[in-house]
């Protein structure tokens, strides 16, 4: 069994080691916090496309529904079938009842969906450009 002085010495050693690494962690955290605002601004800009029009999901035809991002012929047919079953959508989130439309899809679709008014989206919106980083090339070995 360890004596109280051994436990105190071990605890003091842990505090000392923790103090050695604390500034490094603080610097790393400060660096990551400095980089986050720019990255989050870019991410929010990519997720919030400029709305060019909306689709009324309660009155839209299959062709009009296909103008929504991530909605092809099969999903458009499924949306119309669901609308026929439930009579009308009460919330844009009701689209999540369609197979293949989840939370991530709804984030991209939601800016273009409305429950009232006319369908004004004339074409499928363009995808926001991705921020790409240059790939590291593999080293070329010479014989």
DAVENRA-V600088 format. One record per residue. PHI is phi in whole degrees, -180 to 180 (NA if undefined). Layout:
phi->(PHI PHI)
This chain:
phi->(NA -81 -82 -62 -68 -66 -66 -63 -64 -65 -64 -63 -64 -65 -65 -63 -64 -62 -67 -66 -89 -60 -62 -64 -65 -63 -66 -64 -67 -64 -63 -67 -70 -68 -84 -63 -57 -66 -67 -70 -65 -66 -66 -69 -67 -72 -85 -112 -71 -72 -76 -100 159 -135 -118 -81 -73 -86 -128 -69 -81 -61 -62 -69 -66 -68 -75 -71 -62 70 -111 -106 -61 -67 -69 -63 -63 -66 -66 -64 -64 -65 -62 -66 -72 -97 74 -157 -85 -99 -151 -59 -68 -62 -64 -69 -76 -82 -59 97 -111 -116 -63 -65 -64 -63 -60 -83 -84 -50 -62 -106 -111 -139 -108 -134 85 -92 -81 -118 -76 -89 -149 -63 -65 -72 -82 -65 -65 -83 -81 -104 -108 -64 -76 -78 -81 -72 -64 -92 -94 -110 -71)
